[in-house]
Amino acid sequence: MTPDTSPATDRRPARPGRPAGPDVRLRLEHARDTRLAQLRALRETGQSADDHLMSAQAEAIQRVLKEIDAAFARVDDGSYGTCLGCAKPVPAERLEILPYTRYCVGCQSRAAA
């Protein structure tokens, strides 16, 4: 392994200012595991499936799980960490907090408006 590559699990060169592949995967796996645990806990509460709040929470968790899967795909194709709105790098701090984000803060604000 050379100094400019990630460990054997990801042989692509590390890009300056971008999280390394294995670290990203660990963050995404943690986010996925957390959401799956939340979903299990919701299902184990014994509440009726017709409960509006429970259904809304489950749907929100399912949406995040899809976003996490999409982030794994971006890691695989090399586009992870690039804003889908402006094509500029998403700040590493934002990716640490929200590893499955698709947008920088500015583009996310415009997308939500």
N, C-alpha and C positions, 0 to 999 in steps of 0.2 A: 504494500500500500504506500502510495506517495503522500506527501504532506497535503496536497491539494485534492485528495479524494476522501470520501466517507468510508466507513468500515465496509467489510465484504458484503454486507446486505444491500449496499447501494454503491455501485462502482462509478456512478457519474460524478464529475468534479463538483465540489461544493462551490456554490456561488457566493461571492462576498456579500455580507449583509443579509443573507438568507439562512434560515435554519437548515441544519443538515438533515438528510433523509431519515435516518433512524430516529432522531429526536422528534421529528414531525410525526412519524408513524406512532411513536409512543404516546405523544399528546393526543393524537386522533383516536388511538385505541382506548386511552383513558376516558376521553369524552364519550365514545361509543359505549364503553362498559358502564359508565355512570348513567347514561340515558336508558340503557337496557335494564339496569337495576331499578331506576325510577318507574319504568313501565311495569316491571314485575310487581313492585310494591303497590302500584295503583290497582293492578289486577287482584292482588291478594287482600285488598281492603274489605272485600265482601260487599261493596256497594253495588247497587244495580247498574247494569251496563247502560241503562237509560238515563242515569245521572248526568245532567248537562255539564257540570263542572268537570267530572271525571272524564267524560268523553272529550271535552275541549283540551284537557291536559294531555290525554293520550295522543290526540291528533298533533298537538304541538311537539311532543316528544318524537313522534313518527316523522314529522317534518325535519327536525334536527338530525335524526338518524339518516335521512336521505341526503342532507347537506354534508354530513360526515362521509358518507359513501362517495359523494361527488368530490370531496376534498382528497380522498384516497386516490381517485382516478386522476386528479390534477397532479398529485405527487408522482404517480406512475408515468404520466405523459410529459412531466417536466414543467408544467405551467403553474404549479403550486406557488403561492406567494406573489403572483402577478394579478393585479386588480382586473377583473373582467369588464370594468367600466372604462378605465382610462389606460390600461396596459402598463401602468407604472407599478413598481414594487410596493406591496403592502408592508407597512412598517413591521419589523420583527416583534415589537412590543404588542401590536394588535394581534398578530398571529399567536403569540404566547397566551394571550387572554382568550381569544376566540379562534382556535386553530382551524376551524372549518369555514372561516369567513371567505367570501368571494370578492369582497370589495374593500377599498380603502375607506376611511371615514367619510371623505367628501362625496364619493360616489354612492356610498350606502345612504347618506342623507338625502341625496337626490333621488335614489331608487325608492325610498320610503315615502317621499312627498307625493 
